[in-house]
Each structure stands twice: as structure tokens, then as C-alpha cells.
């Protein structure tokens, strides 16, 4: 009887180790990036900068960040001046989802946030580092600052 109880303890220990590993692996779904003009396609000379963080929980991708120092006012495309796009670094790609922007009074700085439930293909693209954040301005309608979202491994 005690021997069976001992096996139960081993099983619970293995379950505990599995839970710890599952929580630790969750960090692999997070990404941080710097937004710069040098990351744009083609590169943009700008004093503008920014940061973005992303977190994937299940298929829900949440992105937030801030930017400042743009050369000109924000420029909305498809209803927003900031988006998450799908493409490799060095290439441009389609909008996956728009970000909500809270612009500063100068319209050249602000913060952004947004969440989207991704398709399985979009989820895999994010996990493979094939998504980026882009902020558009009047002078740089294709994007003034950009940062690639590469989840931690």
C-alpha cells in the first residue's frame, strides 16, 4: 500500500515539473522591439523612435508601445496610423490588424495598443518572427518607424 502511495508522489512531482515548464515556456511567446526608421523598407532617415512589446496567449496577440520624434504628423491608413503587419525583416507585408493610437498633442508622438485573435497561420507567422509594428506619418506614408516582433526563444 505504501509503495502505491509512493508512486502517486512521483506522479504528482512530474505533474508539478510539467506545470513549471509550461509556465517557463510562456516567455517564449513574448517579444520586445525598438522602432526605428532604419528598419523601414526602404530605410527612412528620421529622429523618430519607439518601442513595442507583444504577448501571445493562446491565439490572442496583444501589442502595445510608444513612439516619439516623428518628422511629420501621424497618417492613418485603413483607419489607424499604426499597425501590425506580416512579413520578414527587410520586406513589406499586409496589415494583420490596426492598433489603437493615443496621439500626443503634437501628433508626432503617442502610444498604441491592440489585441487580435490570430488564425493558426498568423500565430505561426508571429512565432517565426514574421510580424512587425509600423507607424505611419504624412511624410512617410509607407511607415516612418518599424520594429520586427521576434519572440524570445
Beta strands, then each sheet from edge to edge (+ up, - down):
strand 1: 30-36
strand 2: 49-57
strand 3: 60-68
strand 4: 82-86
strand 5: 95-98
strand 6: 100-103
strand 7: 110-117
strand 8: 131-135
strand 9: 145-149
sheet 1: 1+ 2- 3+ 7- 6+
sheet 2: 5+ 4- 8+ 9-
end
